Amino acid sequence: MSGWNAYPAALVKAGCSGGVIAGLDGTIWGKYGTVKVTAAEVKFISWGFAKANEQKLREKNAKVGGEKYFVLQVEDKSEDEEVSTMFAKKGAGGFSAVKGNKCVLIGFYEKGMQPGAANSVVFDTFADLFEGGY
């Protein structure tokens, strides 16, 4: 697999149920697996990474495919961190998201995959993107 779909496909290959990579404006570059997400939903998640927007994101929660995900943690990029991170939960599943300079990579997991494992998969997959300036 080539192009942008290779990144979400790598998430699925590593055990996630789905993945999406998108520009910070919400434009979906690629997706793979069972995830159903709109550009508006990705744009709202990207917007919610900013410290100034975190409370509003927590109040409204993140939506993916029209389903609400409870936002557990948001860490905006700081001097100590190279990327921003977000973790959200819905039932036995959830998502882990990493935002860089130009894009966001979101990995979804369901019952059977531990949240920490999903976090590691998303971070590891994003490493290549970060090195490329994304």
N, CA, C and O atoms as CSV, one atom per row, in Angstrom:
chain,resi,resn,atom,element,x,y,z
A,1,MET,N,N,0.859,-1.181,0.000
A,1,MET,CA,C,0.000,0.000,0.000
A,1,MET,C,C,0.897,1.233,0.000
A,1,MET,O,O,1.929,1.257,0.671
A,2,SER,N,N,0.509,2.233,-0.739
A,2,SER,CA,C,1.324,3.436,-0.812
A,2,SER,C,C,0.475,4.656,-0.525
A,2,SER,O,O,-0.743,4.565,-0.368
A,3,GLY,N,N,1.133,5.789,-0.460
A,3,GLY,CA,C,0.449,7.040,-0.210
A,3,GLY,C,C,0.029,7.171,1.245
A,3,GLY,O,O,0.522,6.458,2.118
A,4,TRP,N,N,-0.877,8.082,1.483
A,4,TRP,CA,C,-1.317,8.383,2.849
A,4,TRP,C,C,-2.058,7.225,3.504
A,4,TRP,O,O,-2.016,7.098,4.728
A,5,ASN,N,N,-2.727,6.388,2.745
A,5,ASN,CA,C,-3.441,5.241,3.332
A,5,ASN,C,C,-2.505,4.260,4.028
A,5,ASN,O,O,-2.950,3.462,4.853
A,6,ALA,N,N,-1.233,4.308,3.711
A,6,ALA,CA,C,-0.274,3.392,4.335
A,6,ALA,C,C,-0.192,3.616,5.842
A,6,ALA,O,O,0.043,2.667,6.591
A,7,TYR,N,N,-0.380,4.844,6.296
A,7,TYR,CA,C,-0.279,5.135,7.734
A,7,TYR,C,C,-1.464,4.560,8.514
A,7,TYR,O,O,-1.244,3.857,9.501
A,8,PRO,N,N,-2.705,4.828,8.114
A,8,PRO,CA,C,-3.817,4.186,8.820
A,8,PRO,C,C,-3.802,2.659,8.651
A,8,PRO,O,O,-4.205,1.935,9.561
A,9,ALA,N,N,-3.345,2.175,7.509
A,9,ALA,CA,C,-3.268,0.729,7.300
A,9,ALA,C,C,-2.266,0.097,8.271
A,9,ALA,O,O,-2.487,-1.011,8.760
A,10,ALA,N,N,-1.174,0.797,8.547
A,10,ALA,CA,C,-0.181,0.298,9.507
A,10,ALA,C,C,-0.785,0.190,10.904
A,10,ALA,O,O,-0.454,-0.727,11.656
A,11,LEU,N,N,-1.674,1.130,11.253
A,11,LEU,CA,C,-2.347,1.078,12.558
A,11,LEU,C,C,-3.211,-0.185,12.658
A,11,LEU,O,O,-3.200,-0.884,13.671
A,12,VAL,N,N,-3.955,-0.457,11.589
A,12,VAL,CA,C,-4.832,-1.633,11.571
A,12,VAL,C,C,-3.997,-2.917,11.612
A,12,VAL,O,O,-4.342,-3.861,12.323
A,13,LYS,N,N,-2.927,-2.949,10.867
A,13,LYS,CA,C,-2.053,-4.124,10.857
A,13,LYS,C,C,-1.498,-4.402,12.259
A,13,LYS,O,O,-1.256,-5.556,12.615
A,14,ALA,N,N,-1.297,-3.343,13.053
A,14,ALA,CA,C,-0.742,-3.480,14.398
A,14,ALA,C,C,-1.818,-3.747,15.456
A,14,ALA,O,O,-1.495,-3.886,16.636
A,15,GLY,N,N,-3.098,-3.822,15.050
A,15,GLY,CA,C,-4.149,-4.189,15.992
A,15,GLY,C,C,-5.266,-3.191,16.196
A,15,GLY,O,O,-6.274,-3.521,16.822
A,16,CYS,N,N,-5.119,-1.985,15.686
A,16,CYS,CA,C,-6.206,-1.005,15.795
A,16,CYS,C,C,-7.358,-1.430,14.876
A,16,CYS,O,O,-7.149,-2.154,13.903
A,17,SER,N,N,-8.556,-0.978,15.189
A,17,SER,CA,C,-9.713,-1.310,14.346
A,17,SER,C,C,-9.834,-0.382,13.146
A,17,SER,O,O,-10.490,-0.720,12.160
A,18,GLY,N,N,-9.210,0.775,13.225
A,18,GLY,CA,C,-9.262,1.731,12.136
A,18,GLY,C,C,-8.297,2.863,12.374
A,18,GLY,O,O,-7.783,3.038,13.479
A,19,GLY,N,N,-8.058,3.623,11.341
A,19,GLY,CA,C,-7.169,4.764,11.463
A,19,GLY,C,C,-7.489,5.799,10.412
A,19,GLY,O,O,-8.067,5.497,9.367
A,20,VAL,N,N,-7.100,7.032,10.709
A,20,VAL,CA,C,-7.295,8.125,9.763
A,20,VAL,C,C,-6.117,9.086,9.896
A,20,VAL,O,O,-5.611,9.327,10.993
A,21,ILE,N,N,-5.696,9.624,8.765
A,21,ILE,CA,C,-4.706,10.685,8.747
A,21,ILE,C,C,-5.336,11.854,8.005
A,21,ILE,O,O,-5.948,11.682,6.950
A,22,ALA,N,N,-5.178,13.041,8.570
A,22,ALA,CA,C,-5.842,14.214,7.987
A,22,ALA,C,C,-5.014,15.466,8.228
A,22,ALA,O,O,-4.206,15.538,9.154
A,23,GLY,N,N,-5.241,16.447,7.366
A,23,GLY,CA,C,-4.645,17.752,7.572
A,23,GLY,C,C,-5.308,18.423,8.768
A,23,GLY,O,O,-6.391,18.017,9.190
A,24,LEU,N,N,-4.671,19.431,9.306
A,24,LEU,CA,C,-5.211,20.122,10.476
A,24,LEU,C,C,-6.513,20.848,10.167
A,24,LEU,O,O,-7.248,21.219,11.082
A,25,ASP,N,N,-6.804,21.052,8.885
A,25,ASP,CA,C,-8.064,21.678,8.483
A,25,ASP,C,C,-9.196,20.658,8.384
A,25,ASP,O,O,-10.327,21.012,8.050
A,26,GLY,N,N,-8.888,19.378,8.677
A,26,GLY,CA,C,-9.900,18.327,8.632
A,26,GLY,C,C,-9.926,17.543,7.328
A,26,GLY,O,O,-10.606,16.521,7.241
A,27,THR,N,N,-9.200,17.999,6.311
A,27,THR,CA,C,-9.168,17.284,5.043
A,27,THR,C,C,-8.582,15.894,5.259
A,27,THR,O,O,-7.445,15.755,5.709
A,28,ILE,N,N,-9.357,14.874,4.938
A,28,ILE,CA,C,-8.913,13.501,5.162
A,28,ILE,C,C,-7.975,13.083,4.036
A,28,ILE,O,O,-8.339,13.101,2.861
A,29,TRP,N,N,-6.757,12.707,4.426
A,29,TRP,CA,C,-5.735,12.287,3.460
A,29,TRP,C,C,-5.823,10.787,3.204
A,29,TRP,O,O,-5.523,10.318,2.106
A,30,GLY,N,N,-6.234,10.041,4.221
A,30,GLY,CA,C,-6.334,8.604,4.072
A,30,GLY,C,C,-7.012,7.986,5.285
A,30,GLY,O,O,-6.890,8.503,6.396
A,31,LYS,N,N,-7.719,6.892,5.083
A,31,LYS,CA,C,-8.311,6.165,6.203
A,31,LYS,C,C,-8.371,4.694,5.853
A,31,LYS,O,O,-8.344,4.306,4.686
A,32,TYR,N,N,-8.455,3.881,6.903
A,32,TYR,CA,C,-8.399,2.447,6.707
A,32,TYR,C,C,-9.109,1.771,7.875
A,32,TYR,O,O,-9.075,2.276,8.998
A,33,GLY,N,N,-9.741,0.652,7.623
A,33,GLY,CA,C,-10.406,-0.099,8.682
A,33,GLY,C,C,-11.858,0.302,8.833
A,33,GLY,O,O,-12.483,0.792,7.893
A,34,THR,N,N,-12.382,0.092,10.017
A,34,THR,CA,C,-13.817,0.271,10.272
A,34,THR,C,C,-14.236,1.693,10.598
A,34,THR,O,O,-15.420,1.941,10.825
A,35,VAL,N,N,-13.316,2.620,10.627
A,35,VAL,CA,C,-13.634,3.984,11.057
A,35,VAL,C,C,-14.502,4.723,10.032
A,35,VAL,O,O,-14.264,4.670,8.825
A,36,LYS,N,N,-15.505,5.405,10.556
A,36,LYS,CA,C,-16.348,6.300,9.757
A,36,LYS,C,C,-16.229,7.666,10.400
A,36,LYS,O,O,-16.733,7.893,11.500
A,37,VAL,N,N,-15.569,8.561,9.718
A,37,VAL,CA,C,-15.300,9.890,10.274
A,37,VAL,C,C,-15.462,10.924,9.170
A,37,VAL,O,O,-15.152,10.666,8.007
A,38,THR,N,N,-15.953,12.098,9.554
A,38,THR,CA,C,-16.119,13.187,8.602
A,38,THR,C,C,-14.998,14.204,8.765
A,38,THR,O,O,-14.327,14.252,9.796
A,39,ALA,N,N,-14.808,15.005,7.742
A,39,ALA,CA,C,-13.805,16.068,7.802
A,39,ALA,C,C,-14.119,17.037,8.942
A,39,ALA,O,O,-13.203,17.506,9.616
A,40,ALA,N,N,-15.386,17.340,9.164
A,40,ALA,CA,C,-15.773,18.260,10.247
A,40,ALA,C,C,-15.409,17.679,11.616
A,40,ALA,O,O,-14.989,18.410,12.513
A,41,GLU,N,N,-15.572,16.372,11.770
A,41,GLU,CA,C,-15.225,15.734,13.051
A,41,GLU,C,C,-13.723,15.779,13.292
A,41,GLU,O,O,-13.275,16.049,14.406
A,42,VAL,N,N,-12.943,15.515,12.243
A,42,VAL,CA,C,-11.488,15.574,12.376
A,42,VAL,C,C,-11.036,17.004,12.637
A,42,VAL,O,O,-10.131,17.234,13.440
A,43,LYS,N,N,-11.652,17.953,11.973
A,43,LYS,CA,C,-11.298,19.367,12.183
A,43,LYS,C,C,-11.560,19.770,13.628
A,43,LYS,O,O,-10.751,20.484,14.221
A,44,PHE,N,N,-12.679,19.328,14.209
A,44,PHE,CA,C,-13.000,19.649,15.602
A,44,PHE,C,C,-11.980,19.018,16.552
A,44,PHE,O,O,-11.556,19.648,17.520
A,45,ILE,N,N,-11.591,17.779,16.272
A,45,ILE,CA,C,-10.571,17.123,17.097
A,45,ILE,C,C,-9.256,17.891,16.995
A,45,ILE,O,O,-8.614,18.143,18.014
A,46,SER,N,N,-8.848,18.266,15.794
A,46,SER,CA,C,-7.606,19.033,15.606
A,46,SER,C,C,-7.666,20.363,16.342
A,46,SER,O,O,-6.694,20.777,16.973
A,47,TRP,N,N,-8.794,21.018,16.260
A,47,TRP,CA,C,-9.006,22.302,16.937
A,47,TRP,C,C,-8.893,22.125,18.451
A,47,TRP,O,O,-8.378,23.003,19.142
A,48,GLY,N,N,-9.372,20.999,18.963
A,48,GLY,CA,C,-9.389,20.745,20.399
A,48,GLY,C,C,-8.035,20.510,21.024
A,48,GLY,O,O,-7.929,20.489,22.251
A,49,PHE,N,N,-6.993,20.334,20.230
A,49,PHE,CA,C,-5.659,20.144,20.788
A,49,PHE,C,C,-5.125,21.401,21.467
A,49,PHE,O,O,-4.359,21.307,22.426
A,50,ALA,N,N,-5.518,22.562,20.984
A,50,ALA,CA,C,-5.004,23.811,21.539
A,50,ALA,C,C,-5.468,23.992,22.980
A,50,ALA,O,O,-6.628,23.739,23.305
A,51,LYS,N,N,-4.559,24.426,23.829
A,51,LYS,CA,C,-4.862,24.618,25.250
A,51,LYS,C,C,-6.104,25.486,25.435
A,51,LYS,O,O,-6.932,25.217,26.305
A,52,ALA,N,N,-6.229,26.524,24.616
A,52,ALA,CA,C,-7.365,27.442,24.731
A,52,ALA,C,C,-8.694,26.771,24.389
A,52,ALA,O,O,-9.747,27.254,24.807
A,53,ASN,N,N,-8.666,25.673,23.641
A,53,ASN,CA,C,-9.891,25.006,23.190
A,53,ASN,C,C,-10.201,23.719,23.943
A,53,ASN,O,O,-11.267,23.131,23.760
A,54,GLU,N,N,-9.280,23.283,24.782
A,54,GLU,CA,C,-9.419,21.989,25.444
A,54,GLU,C,C,-10.708,21.885,26.271
A,54,GLU,O,O,-11.387,20.860,26.220
A,55,GLN,N,N,-11.048,22.921,27.023
A,55,GLN,CA,C,-12.253,22.863,27.865
A,55,GLN,C,C,-13.512,22.714,27.015
A,55,GLN,O,O,-14.400,21.935,27.360
A,56,LYS,N,N,-13.596,23.440,25.925
A,56,LYS,CA,C,-14.757,23.340,25.035
A,56,LYS,C,C,-14.840,21.933,24.438
A,56,LYS,O,O,-15.930,21.374,24.314
A,57,LEU,N,N,-13.697,21.367,24.072
A,57,LEU,CA,C,-13.677,20.000,23.542
A,57,LEU,C,C,-14.184,19.022,24.600
A,57,LEU,O,O,-14.973,18.129,24.293
A,58,ARG,N,N,-13.736,19.187,25.834
A,58,ARG,CA,C,-14.171,18.294,26.912
A,58,ARG,C,C,-15.673,18.424,27.173
A,58,ARG,O,O,-16.341,17.430,27.459
A,59,GLU,N,N,-16.201,19.636,27.077
A,59,GLU,CA,C,-17.640,19.856,27.288
A,59,GLU,C,C,-18.470,19.181,26.204
A,59,GLU,O,O,-19.495,18.566,26.498
A,60,LYS,N,N,-18.038,19.289,24.969
A,60,LYS,CA,C,-18.802,18.732,23.841
A,60,LYS,C,C,-18.423,17.287,23.545
A,60,LYS,O,O,-19.201,16.547,22.944
A,61,ASN,N,N,-17.218,16.884,23.971
A,61,ASN,CA,C,-16.637,15.587,23.649
A,61,ASN,C,C,-16.355,15.499,22.150
A,61,ASN,O,O,-16.885,16.272,21.351
A,62,ALA,N,N,-15.529,14.561,21.803
A,62,ALA,CA,C,-15.185,14.358,20.395
A,62,ALA,C,C,-16.222,13.434,19.774
A,62,ALA,O,O,-16.684,12.490,20.415
A,63,LYS,N,N,-16.577,13.702,18.550
A,63,LYS,CA,C,-17.507,12.825,17.826
A,63,LYS,C,C,-16.782,12.223,16.633
A,63,LYS,O,O,-16.033,12.895,15.924
A,64,VAL,N,N,-17.027,10.949,16.441
A,64,VAL,CA,C,-16.495,10.232,15.286
A,64,VAL,C,C,-17.618,9.353,14.765
A,64,VAL,O,O,-18.164,8.528,15.498
A,65,GLY,N,N,-17.956,9.531,13.504
A,65,GLY,CA,C,-19.072,8.787,12.936
A,65,GLY,C,C,-20.369,9.080,13.671
A,65,GLY,O,O,-21.261,8.233,13.735
A,66,GLY,N,N,-20.473,10.294,14.230
A,66,GLY,CA,C,-21.664,10.693,14.980
A,66,GLY,C,C,-21.702,10.159,16.401
A,66,GLY,O,O,-22.609,10.509,17.156
A,67,GLU,N,N,-20.747,9.322,16.791
A,67,GLU,CA,C,-20.688,8.731,18.132
A,67,GLU,C,C,-19.807,9.585,19.037
A,67,GLU,O,O,-18.744,10.043,18.619
A,68,LYS,N,N,-20.251,9.800,20.280
A,68,LYS,CA,C,-19.471,10.588,21.229
A,68,LYS,C,C,-18.378,9.751,21.875
A,68,LYS,O,O,-18.599,8.615,22.295
A,69,TYR,N,N,-17.202,10.342,21.942
A,69,TYR,CA,C,-16.062,9.769,22.649
A,69,TYR,C,C,-15.724,10.708,23.801
A,69,TYR,O,O,-15.595,11.915,23.598
A,70,PHE,N,N,-15.580,10.172,24.996
A,70,PHE,CA,C,-15.242,10.952,26.177
A,70,PHE,C,C,-13.742,11.259,26.147
A,70,PHE,O,O,-12.916,10.346,26.176
A,71,VAL,N,N,-13.399,12.529,26.089
A,71,VAL,CA,C,-11.996,12.941,26.009
A,71,VAL,C,C,-11.375,12.838,27.404
A,71,VAL,O,O,-11.795,13.521,28.338
A,72,LEU,N,N,-10.378,11.980,27.521
A,72,LEU,CA,C,-9.720,11.745,28.806
A,72,LEU,C,C,-8.553,12.691,29.047
A,72,LEU,O,O,-8.366,13.195,30.155
A,73,GLN,N,N,-7.775,12.927,28.004
A,73,GLN,CA,C,-6.561,13.725,28.179
A,73,GLN,C,C,-6.188,14.404,26.880
A,73,GLN,O,O,-6.311,13.829,25.798
A,74,VAL,N,N,-5.726,15.645,27.006
A,74,VAL,CA,C,-5.192,16.389,25.869
A,74,VAL,C,C,-3.892,17.032,26.329
A,74,VAL,O,O,-3.860,17.727,27.345
A,75,GLU,N,N,-2.848,16.803,25.596
A,75,GLU,CA,C,-1.557,17.425,25.883
A,75,GLU,C,C,-1.147,18.220,24.656
A,75,GLU,O,O,-0.799,17.654,23.619
A,76,ASP,N,N,-1.193,19.542,24.787
A,76,ASP,CA,C,-0.785,20.387,23.674
A,76,ASP,C,C,0.738,20.406,23.600
A,76,ASP,O,O,1.426,20.291,24.614
A,77,LYS,N,N,1.234,20.548,22.416
A,77,LYS,CA,C,2.676,20.603,22.177
A,77,LYS,C,C,3.289,21.708,23.046
A,77,LYS,O,O,2.789,22.832,23.090
A,78,SER,N,N,4.360,21.369,23.720
A,78,SER,CA,C,5.056,22.346,24.561
A,78,SER,C,C,6.540,22.295,24.229
A,78,SER,O,O,6.957,21.595,23.306
A,79,GLU,N,N,7.322,23.032,24.980
A,79,GLU,CA,C,8.766,23.019,24.745
A,79,GLU,C,C,9.345,21.629,24.982
A,79,GLU,O,O,10.327,21.246,24.346
A,80,ASP,N,N,8.738,20.875,25.896
A,80,ASP,CA,C,9.239,19.544,26.235
A,80,ASP,C,C,8.727,18.465,25.286
A,80,ASP,O,O,9.343,17.406,25.168
A,81,GLU,N,N,7.626,18.715,24.621
A,81,GLU,CA,C,6.999,17.719,23.752
A,81,GLU,C,C,7.104,18.165,22.298
A,81,GLU,O,O,6.984,19.349,21.986
A,82,GLU,N,N,7.329,17.204,21.424
A,82,GLU,CA,C,7.446,17.522,20.005
A,82,GLU,C,C,6.119,17.449,19.272
A,82,GLU,O,O,5.956,18.047,18.208
A,83,VAL,N,N,5.161,16.709,19.846
A,83,VAL,CA,C,3.845,16.557,19.235
A,83,VAL,C,C,2.775,16.717,20.312
A,83,VAL,O,O,3.060,16.636,21.507
A,84,SER,N,N,1.543,16.944,19.868
A,84,SER,CA,C,0.396,17.013,20.777
A,84,SER,C,C,-0.296,15.659,20.783
A,84,SER,O,O,-0.289,14.944,19.780
A,85,THR,N,N,-0.896,15.310,21.920
A,85,THR,CA,C,-1.566,14.017,22.037
A,85,THR,C,C,-2.967,14.170,22.611
A,85,THR,O,O,-3.258,15.122,23.335
A,86,MET,N,N,-3.836,13.206,22.271
A,86,MET,CA,C,-5.202,13.191,22.790
A,86,MET,C,C,-5.626,11.729,22.948
A,86,MET,O,O,-5.332,10.878,22.109
A,87,PHE,N,N,-6.323,11.474,24.050
A,87,PHE,CA,C,-6.842,10.137,24.313
A,87,PHE,C,C,-8.324,10.250,24.632
A,87,PHE,O,O,-8.727,11.107,25.419
A,88,ALA,N,N,-9.132,9.396,24.030
A,88,ALA,CA,C,-10.580,9.433,24.236
A,88,ALA,C,C,-11.106,8.003,24.346
A,88,ALA,O,O,-10.497,7.060,23.842
A,89,LYS,N,N,-12.248,7.864,25.014
A,89,LYS,CA,C,-12.807,6.546,25.295
A,89,LYS,C,C,-14.284,6.511,24.943
A,89,LYS,O,O,-15.003,7.502,25.073
A,90,LYS,N,N,-14.714,5.341,24.495
A,90,LYS,CA,C,-16.136,5.077,24.243
A,90,LYS,C,C,-16.356,3.605,24.532
A,90,LYS,O,O,-15.926,2.751,23.757
A,91,GLY,N,N,-17.022,3.296,25.643
A,91,GLY,CA,C,-17.223,1.909,26.031
A,91,GLY,C,C,-15.894,1.223,26.253
A,91,GLY,O,O,-15.032,1.750,26.956
A,92,ALA,N,N,-15.718,0.048,25.661
A,92,ALA,CA,C,-14.471,-0.704,25.801
A,92,ALA,C,C,-13.418,-0.259,24.790
A,92,ALA,O,O,-12.299,-0.772,24.802
A,93,GLY,N,N,-13.755,0.677,23.926
A,93,GLY,CA,C,-12.837,1.152,22.897
A,93,GLY,C,C,-12.504,2.614,23.083
A,93,GLY,O,O,-12.798,3.211,24.119
A,94,GLY,N,N,-11.894,3.174,22.075
A,94,GLY,CA,C,-11.537,4.585,22.126
A,94,GLY,C,C,-10.627,4.948,20.974
A,94,GLY,O,O,-10.544,4.239,19.972
A,95,PHE,N,N,-9.939,6.081,21.140
A,95,PHE,CA,C,-8.940,6.463,20.140
A,95,PHE,C,C,-7.769,7.178,20.790
A,95,PHE,O,O,-7.877,7.780,21.858
A,96,SER,N,N,-6.651,7.082,20.093
A,96,SER,CA,C,-5.434,7.814,20.432
A,96,SER,C,C,-5.114,8.672,19.225
A,96,SER,O,O,-5.177,8.206,18.088
A,97,ALA,N,N,-4.773,9.918,19.471
A,97,ALA,CA,C,-4.474,10.828,18.374
A,97,ALA,C,C,-3.169,11.563,18.645
A,97,ALA,O,O,-2.864,11.920,19.783
A,98,VAL,N,N,-2.413,11.781,17.588
A,98,VAL,CA,C,-1.180,12.548,17.660
A,98,VAL,C,C,-1.250,13.625,16.586
A,98,VAL,O,O,-1.572,13.353,15.429
A,99,LYS,N,N,-0.939,14.862,16.998
A,99,LYS,CA,C,-0.967,15.994,16.066
A,99,LYS,C,C,0.436,16.563,15.944
A,99,LYS,O,O,1.103,16.837,16.942
A,100,GLY,N,N,0.863,16.734,14.726
A,100,GLY,CA,C,2.161,17.343,14.465
A,100,GLY,C,C,1.988,18.737,13.892
A,100,GLY,O,O,1.023,19.435,14.207
A,101,ASN,N,N,2.924,19.135,13.053
A,101,ASN,CA,C,2.903,20.474,12.466
A,101,ASN,C,C,1.887,20.631,11.346
A,101,ASN,O,O,1.372,21.726,11.123
A,102,LYS,N,N,1.590,19.523,10.626
A,102,LYS,CA,C,0.728,19.621,9.445
A,102,LYS,C,C,-0.439,18.642,9.423
A,102,LYS,O,O,-1.358,18.790,8.618
A,103,CYS,N,N,-0.409,17.636,10.311
A,103,CYS,CA,C,-1.457,16.624,10.235
A,103,CYS,C,C,-1.743,15.999,11.594
A,103,CYS,O,O,-1.019,16.206,12.568
A,104,VAL,N,N,-2.816,15.234,11.621
A,104,VAL,CA,C,-3.196,14.463,12.808
A,104,VAL,C,C,-3.399,13.017,12.366
A,104,VAL,O,O,-3.984,12.744,11.318
A,105,LEU,N,N,-2.900,12.097,13.196
A,105,LEU,CA,C,-3.067,10.663,12.962
A,105,LEU,C,C,-3.888,10.118,14.125
A,105,LEU,O,O,-3.525,10.297,15.288
A,106,ILE,N,N,-4.993,9.455,13.806
A,106,ILE,CA,C,-5.889,8.934,14.837
A,106,ILE,C,C,-6.032,7.429,14.654
A,106,ILE,O,O,-6.356,6.949,13.567
A,107,GLY,N,N,-5.786,6.697,15.728
A,107,GLY,CA,C,-5.946,5.258,15.723
A,107,GLY,C,C,-7.076,4.859,16.649
A,107,GLY,O,O,-7.121,5.295,17.799
A,108,PHE,N,N,-7.986,4.037,16.161
A,108,PHE,CA,C,-9.147,3.592,16.934
A,108,PHE,C,C,-8.930,2.165,17.402
A,108,PHE,O,O,-8.353,1.345,16.688
A,109,TYR,N,N,-9.395,1.877,18.604
A,109,TYR,CA,C,-9.282,0.520,19.135
A,109,TYR,C,C,-10.609,0.101,19.749
A,109,TYR,O,O,-11.426,0.932,20.145
A,110,GLU,N,N,-10.797,-1.201,19.815
A,110,GLU,CA,C,-12.020,-1.767,20.375
A,110,GLU,C,C,-11.647,-2.761,21.463
A,110,GLU,O,O,-10.469,-2.980,21.745
A,111,LYS,N,N,-12.657,-3.352,22.064
A,111,LYS,CA,C,-12.442,-4.353,23.102
A,111,LYS,C,C,-11.439,-5.388,22.598
A,111,LYS,O,O,-11.528,-5.852,21.461
A,112,GLY,N,N,-10.506,-5.737,23.440
A,112,GLY,CA,C,-9.477,-6.696,23.062
A,112,GLY,C,C,-8.117,-6.043,22.873
A,112,GLY,O,O,-7.091,-6.719,22.944
A,113,MET,N,N,-8.100,-4.744,22.634
A,113,MET,CA,C,-6.825,-4.019,22.535
A,113,MET,C,C,-6.735,-3.062,23.715
A,113,MET,O,O,-7.659,-2.289,23.968
A,114,GLN,N,N,-5.644,-3.114,24.419
A,114,GLN,CA,C,-5.442,-2.220,25.553
A,114,GLN,C,C,-5.164,-0.799,25.061
A,114,GLN,O,O,-4.493,-0.618,24.045
A,115,PRO,N,N,-5.678,0.214,25.776
A,115,PRO,CA,C,-5.429,1.596,25.368
A,115,PRO,C,C,-3.946,1.927,25.223
A,115,PRO,O,O,-3.549,2.627,24.292
A,116,GLY,N,N,-3.132,1.424,26.145
A,116,GLY,CA,C,-1.696,1.693,26.075
A,116,GLY,C,C,-1.061,1.139,24.811
A,116,GLY,O,O,-0.162,1.753,24.236
A,117,ALA,N,N,-1.533,-0.027,24.383
A,117,ALA,CA,C,-1.025,-0.621,23.139
A,117,ALA,C,C,-1.405,0.247,21.946
A,117,ALA,O,O,-0.599,0.454,21.040
A,118,ALA,N,N,-2.626,0.748,21.949
A,118,ALA,CA,C,-3.070,1.631,20.867
A,118,ALA,C,C,-2.230,2.911,20.853
A,118,ALA,O,O,-1.822,3.379,19.790
A,119,ASN,N,N,-1.975,3.471,22.037
A,119,ASN,CA,C,-1.153,4.683,22.121
A,119,ASN,C,C,0.216,4.447,21.500
A,119,ASN,O,O,0.699,5.263,20.715
A,120,SER,N,N,0.840,3.323,21.855
A,120,SER,CA,C,2.177,3.011,21.338
A,120,SER,C,C,2.175,2.874,19.824
A,120,SER,O,O,3.074,3.379,19.152
A,121,VAL,N,N,1.172,2.198,19.287
A,121,VAL,CA,C,1.077,1.998,17.841
A,121,VAL,C,C,0.950,3.347,17.130
A,121,VAL,O,O,1.616,3.584,16.121
A,122,VAL,N,N,0.111,4.214,17.646
A,122,VAL,CA,C,-0.095,5.523,17.010
A,122,VAL,C,C,1.181,6.363,17.091
A,122,VAL,O,O,1.583,6.977,16.102
A,123,PHE,N,N,1.815,6.393,18.260
A,123,PHE,CA,C,3.058,7.161,18.410
A,123,PHE,C,C,4.148,6.633,17.484
A,123,PHE,O,O,4.819,7.408,16.803
A,124,ASP,N,N,4.320,5.323,17.460
A,124,ASP,CA,C,5.359,4.729,16.620
A,124,ASP,C,C,5.112,5.016,15.142
A,124,ASP,O,O,6.050,5.307,14.400
A,125,THR,N,N,3.864,4.936,14.715
A,125,THR,CA,C,3.535,5.188,13.314
A,125,THR,C,C,3.731,6.663,12.971
A,125,THR,O,O,4.143,7.001,11.861
A,126,PHE,N,N,3.435,7.530,13.922
A,126,PHE,CA,C,3.581,8.970,13.661
A,126,PHE,C,C,5.047,9.396,13.591
A,126,PHE,O,O,5.360,10.431,13.003
A,127,ALA,N,N,5.934,8.621,14.175
A,127,ALA,CA,C,7.354,9.002,14.212
A,127,ALA,C,C,7.895,9.301,12.822
A,127,ALA,O,O,8.619,10.280,12.641
A,128,ASP,N,N,7.553,8.471,11.833
A,128,ASP,CA,C,8.016,8.711,10.467
A,128,ASP,C,C,7.485,10.031,9.917
A,128,ASP,O,O,8.198,10.768,9.236
A,129,LEU,N,N,6.238,10.312,10.220
A,129,LEU,CA,C,5.629,11.562,9.762
A,129,LEU,C,C,6.326,12.765,10.394
A,129,LEU,O,O,6.605,13.761,9.727
A,130,PHE,N,N,6.600,12.654,11.680
A,130,PHE,CA,C,7.255,13.763,12.392
A,130,PHE,C,C,8.630,14.048,11.804
A,130,PHE,O,O,9.001,15.202,11.591
A,131,GLU,N,N,9.378,12.987,11.545
A,131,GLU,CA,C,10.710,13.158,10.963
A,131,GLU,C,C,10.636,13.841,9.597
A,131,GLU,O,O,11.569,14.529,9.183
A,132,GLY,N,N,9.514,13.641,8.907
A,132,GLY,CA,C,9.326,14.286,7.596
A,132,GLY,C,C,8.761,15.700,7.690
A,132,GLY,O,O,8.467,16.315,6.665
A,133,GLY,N,N,8.605,16.223,8.905
A,133,GLY,CA,C,8.099,17.583,9.080
A,133,GLY,C,C,6.606,17.708,9.211
A,133,GLY,O,O,6.076,18.818,9.269
A,134,TYR,N,N,5.914,16.582,9.257
A,134,TYR,CA,C,4.460,16.613,9.365
A,134,TYR,C,C,4.028,16.633,10.802
A,134,TYR,O,O,2.831,16.660,11.087
